Amino acid sequence: MKTLELHMPEQIASKIEAAALARGVSVDELVLASVQEKLDRDAAFEAAATFVLAKNRELYERLS
């Protein structure tokens, strides 16, 4: 596993620590899960956007 070092404002770090504590997980686990969720959501959006653009390509060409 690779180790990363992040620099962030104290206010954000405190919120992350509090959220991890409230969920009963480590800061590492919370950050890892949050980043993975964001990456998955971005990939799903990209796939949906690509599908819609391809599906409606002819319509978009006629409208332009």
Backbone as a chain_set.jsonl record, in Angstrom:
{"seq": "MKTLELHMPEQIASKIEAAALARGVSVDELVLASVQEKLDRDAAFEAAATFVLAKNRELYERLS", "coords": {"N": [[0.853, -1.175, 0.0], [0.472, 2.238, -0.738], [1.749, 5.216, 0.74], [0.475, 8.388, 1.406], [0.915, 11.87, 1.926], [-0.956, 14.484, 3.192], [-1.652, 17.944, 3.106], [-3.619, 20.207, 4.787], [-6.071, 22.679, 5.736], [-6.436, 23.339, 9.231], [-9.059, 23.404, 10.172], [-10.516, 21.769, 8.38], [-9.2, 19.329, 8.736], [-9.872, 18.839, 11.407], [-12.647, 18.452, 11.163], [-12.684, 16.111, 9.645], [-11.453, 14.322, 11.422], [-13.347, 14.36, 13.495], [-15.588, 13.314, 12.176], [-14.676, 10.756, 11.548], [-14.313, 9.686, 14.115], [-16.986, 9.774, 15.037], [-18.079, 7.849, 13.411], [-16.76, 5.639, 14.138], [-14.409, 4.766, 12.925], [-11.048, 4.77, 11.578], [-9.181, 7.741, 10.721], [-7.762, 7.344, 8.374], [-9.267, 5.229, 7.192], [-11.737, 6.5, 6.774], [-11.054, 8.62, 5.031], [-10.017, 7.164, 2.849], [-12.305, 5.66, 2.064], [-14.0, 7.768, 1.385], [-12.658, 9.026, -0.743], [-12.621, 6.905, -2.575], [-15.37, 6.597, -3.012], [-15.95, 9.061, -4.252], [-14.394, 8.834, -6.613], [-15.663, 6.624, -7.796], [-18.216, 7.701, -8.208], [-17.619, 9.785, -9.993], [-16.72, 8.262, -12.187], [-19.059, 6.879, -12.839], [-20.699, 9.002, -13.582], [-19.289, 9.956, -15.818], [-19.538, 7.731, -17.53], [-22.334, 7.723, -17.892], [-22.735, 10.235, -19.077], [-21.254, 9.935, -21.448], [-22.737, 7.877, -22.659], [-25.252, 9.176, -23.037], [-24.517, 11.308, -24.725], [-23.602, 9.883, -26.967], [-25.911, 8.464, -27.651], [-27.662, 10.497, -28.362], [-26.359, 11.829, -30.381], [-26.898, 12.326, -33.146], [-29.172, 13.979, -32.995], [-28.101, 16.193, -31.599], [-26.291, 17.073, -33.517], [-28.011, 17.931, -35.563], [-29.24, 20.042, -34.263], [-27.229, 21.871, -33.956]], "CA": [[0.0, 0.0, 0.0], [1.238, 3.472, -0.853], [1.476, 6.224, 1.753], [0.384, 9.759, 0.913], [0.861, 12.9, 2.964], [-1.824, 15.582, 2.771], [-1.609, 19.186, 3.882], [-4.93, 20.837, 4.693], [-6.357, 23.585, 6.845], [-6.762, 22.708, 10.518], [-10.518, 23.289, 10.288], [-10.944, 20.592, 7.622], [-8.641, 18.165, 9.417], [-10.689, 18.619, 12.613], [-13.926, 17.887, 10.739], [-12.431, 14.727, 9.238], [-11.208, 13.554, 12.643], [-14.618, 14.232, 14.212], [-16.441, 12.404, 11.408], [-14.142, 9.403, 11.727], [-14.629, 9.289, 15.485], [-18.427, 9.543, 15.121], [-18.39, 6.62, 12.672], [-16.015, 4.534, 14.731], [-13.367, 4.308, 12.007], [-9.855, 5.61, 11.607], [-9.136, 8.815, 9.732], [-7.331, 6.706, 7.12], [-10.387, 4.49, 6.608], [-12.742, 7.463, 6.325], [-10.55, 9.328, 3.85], [-9.942, 6.198, 1.762], [-13.668, 5.375, 1.614], [-14.539, 8.979, 0.769], [-12.009, 9.2, -2.041], [-13.108, 5.844, -3.46], [-16.751, 6.938, -3.363], [-15.882, 10.166, -5.22], [-13.886, 8.297, -7.871], [-16.73, 5.796, -8.361], [-19.289, 8.599, -8.655], [-17.121, 10.458, -11.2], [-16.698, 7.273, -13.267], [-20.451, 6.619, -13.214], [-21.169, 10.183, -14.311], [-18.616, 9.948, -17.122], [-20.166, 6.687, -18.339], [-23.681, 8.167, -18.237], [-22.611, 11.351, -20.024], [-20.808, 9.362, -22.717], [-23.885, 7.16, -23.211], [-26.263, 10.132, -23.491], [-23.981, 12.028, -25.883], [-23.58, 8.969, -28.105], [-27.296, 8.137, -27.989], [-28.323, 11.666, -28.938], [-25.4, 12.511, -31.249], [-27.548, 12.818, -34.369], [-30.027, 15.102, -32.615], [-27.236, 17.327, -31.291], [-25.71, 17.569, -34.77], [-29.061, 18.669, -36.264], [-29.539, 21.272, -33.529], [-26.108, 22.828, -33.954]], "C": [[0.894, 1.232, 0.0], [0.816, 4.444, 0.242], [1.497, 7.597, 1.11], [0.336, 10.71, 2.097], [0.049, 14.055, 2.418], [-1.649, 16.773, 3.696], [-2.95, 19.881, 3.674], [-5.122, 21.776, 5.868], [-6.79, 22.812, 8.092], [-8.257, 22.478, 10.661], [-11.03, 22.045, 9.557], [-10.442, 19.315, 8.297], [-9.465, 17.83, 10.662], [-12.039, 18.002, 12.265], [-13.772, 16.427, 10.334], [-12.232, 13.849, 10.461], [-12.504, 13.33, 13.411], [-15.552, 13.248, 13.495], [-15.968, 10.96, 11.559], [-14.488, 8.865, 13.116], [-16.116, 8.947, 15.624], [-18.83, 8.235, 14.431], [-17.65, 5.4, 13.213], [-14.971, 3.929, 13.809], [-12.155, 5.215, 12.143], [-9.974, 6.706, 10.555], [-8.734, 8.238, 8.375], [-8.489, 6.0, 6.427], [-11.448, 5.436, 6.049], [-12.29, 8.16, 5.052], [-10.497, 8.38, 2.65], [-11.336, 5.898, 1.193], [-14.265, 6.584, 0.887], [-13.948, 9.213, -0.614], [-12.499, 8.145, -3.021], [-14.534, 6.127, -3.923], [-16.782, 8.05, -4.417], [-15.405, 9.669, -6.579], [-14.946, 7.438, -8.568], [-17.853, 6.656, -8.935], [-18.876, 9.328, -9.936], [-17.125, 9.503, -12.396], [-18.119, 6.982, -13.751], [-21.017, 7.795, -13.998], [-20.572, 10.216, -15.711], [-19.255, 8.914, -18.05], [-21.559, 7.12, -18.788], [-23.632, 9.291, -19.263], [-22.194, 10.846, -21.398], [-21.961, 8.64, -23.407], [-24.908, 8.134, -23.799], [-25.768, 10.882, -24.726], [-23.977, 11.145, -27.128], [-25.005, 8.668, -28.587], [-27.965, 9.276, -28.746], [-27.439, 12.438, -29.921], [-26.07, 13.107, -32.475], [-28.428, 14.03, -34.077], [-29.191, 16.346, -32.343], [-26.637, 17.929, -32.552], [-26.757, 18.38, -35.544], [-29.376, 19.996, -35.578], [-28.427, 22.307, -33.601], [-26.01, 23.607, -35.238]], "O": [[1.937, 1.261, 0.654], [-0.354, 4.483, 0.624], [2.417, 7.932, 0.365], [-0.221, 10.384, 3.146], [0.316, 14.553, 1.325], [-1.514, 16.624, 4.91], [-3.37, 20.117, 2.541], [-4.419, 21.68, 6.874], [-7.429, 21.764, 8.001], [-8.677, 21.461, 11.213], [-11.896, 21.341, 10.077], [-11.18, 18.336, 8.412], [-9.724, 16.658, 10.934], [-12.526, 17.128, 12.983], [-14.63, 15.6, 10.643], [-12.782, 12.749, 10.532], [-12.739, 12.235, 13.923], [-16.226, 12.444, 14.141], [-16.785, 10.048, 11.683], [-14.906, 7.716, 13.258], [-16.468, 7.95, 16.253], [-19.805, 7.595, 14.824], [-17.895, 4.272, 12.787], [-14.675, 2.736, 13.888], [-12.226, 6.287, 12.743], [-10.768, 6.605, 9.62], [-9.304, 8.604, 7.348], [-8.678, 6.149, 5.219], [-11.992, 5.195, 4.971], [-13.061, 8.278, 4.099], [-10.892, 8.76, 1.548], [-11.519, 5.886, -0.024], [-14.958, 6.425, -0.118], [-14.668, 9.562, -1.549], [-12.767, 8.458, -4.181], [-14.864, 5.921, -5.091], [-17.558, 7.979, -5.37], [-15.97, 10.056, -7.603], [-15.108, 7.516, -9.786], [-18.375, 6.372, -10.013], [-19.681, 9.476, -10.855], [-17.496, 9.899, -13.501], [-18.347, 6.853, -14.954], [-21.739, 7.599, -14.976], [-21.281, 10.478, -16.683], [-19.487, 9.194, -19.226], [-21.928, 6.909, -19.943], [-24.41, 9.294, -20.217], [-22.735, 11.292, -22.41], [-22.141, 8.781, -24.617], [-25.377, 7.944, -24.921], [-26.528, 11.07, -25.676], [-24.309, 11.607, -28.219], [-25.263, 8.624, -29.79], [-28.746, 9.04, -29.667], [-27.744, 13.583, -30.254], [-25.835, 14.268, -32.808], [-28.424, 14.999, -34.837], [-29.532, 17.436, -32.804], [-26.489, 19.146, -32.655], [-26.423, 19.414, -36.124], [-29.74, 20.967, -36.242], [-28.656, 23.488, -33.336], [-25.121, 24.446, -35.384]]}, "num_chains": 1, "name": "protein.A"}
